[in-house]
Amino acid sequence: MSVQNESLEMKPADHKTEAPELEYKAASQDSLSMFFAAIGGAVLGMLATLLVLALINGGTLNFIHPERLEVMEANLARVSENVGAVSQNIDIVAQQVDEVRSGLADARSQADTALAQLGDQGESMVAMQSAVDTLAVTGQRFDTFVVALEQALSSMDAVGAPAPGVSADAAVAPNSVAVLFFIDANSDGALNDNENVLVGPQVTVQDQLGQVVGAYASTDAGMLVEDLAPGEYTFLVDDTAGHTLASAPTAVVVVPEDGSTGQIVYFPASE
């Protein structure tokens, strides 16, 4: 029994391992697939080449029309030239775009400069307007000063000049005042027969309250103010018609309540 057991135990040690048939078959199949794929690709490439040649040669594989190849080469050359021209045009357009960008940058810079200058000019205009306003105020003050000076000079002349002559005259109706401007040739302050009455001087008449009674202009017969109520009246010379008065330009006349005659105011003048 023991001998048989030992012989049985020795048999597994002498057993040989067989190669895996499944893995071998898979590798063989992959190699065949790759081989057939390569052959199919070559066949397809050849068929495509033949097809192109057939199209070029009008349906035949024979090069019976070599001029077509020349035409095709010429067309390809023209296409190449056109591609080159398009490329050159693209370069020109790109250059022009760069120039436009540069011009826009320069225009923006100039606009910024112009805006800055406008800002400076605006400040200058404000300063100039302020100076004009100040000048206008100064001009108004100067005009006021000139008017005051003229009034002062007129007052001085009135103080230094004799008062106009005022006298009652029966030739003038009661409650009426006649005004005569004349050239006092002999400077005696009286209207003589050989002296002429002036035409054109203007007079404003005011009552004692300062209310204007009326404005009158001298004619060759002088001027006549009628129907005056009793009271005091001031005769102001507004315009001497270009003549220089030898008396003050203001006369005060009192109209009495029961006057029987009117009055005459004489304003002597020089040539």
Buried (B, 14 or more C-beta within 10 A) or exposed (E): EEEEEEEEEEEEEEEEEEEEEEEEEEEEEEEEEEEEEEEEEEEEEEEEEEEEEEEBBEEEEEEEEEEEEEEEEEEEEEEEEEEEEEEEEEEEEEEEEEEEEEEEEEEEEEEEEEEEEEEEEEEEEEEEEEEEEEEEEEEEEEEEEEEEEEEEEBEEBBEEBEEBBBEEEEEBBBBBBBBBBBBBEEEEBEBEEEBEBBEEBBBBBBBEEEEEBEEBEBEEEBBBBEEBEEEEBBBBBEEBBEBEBBBBBBBEBEBEEEBEBBBBBBBBBEE
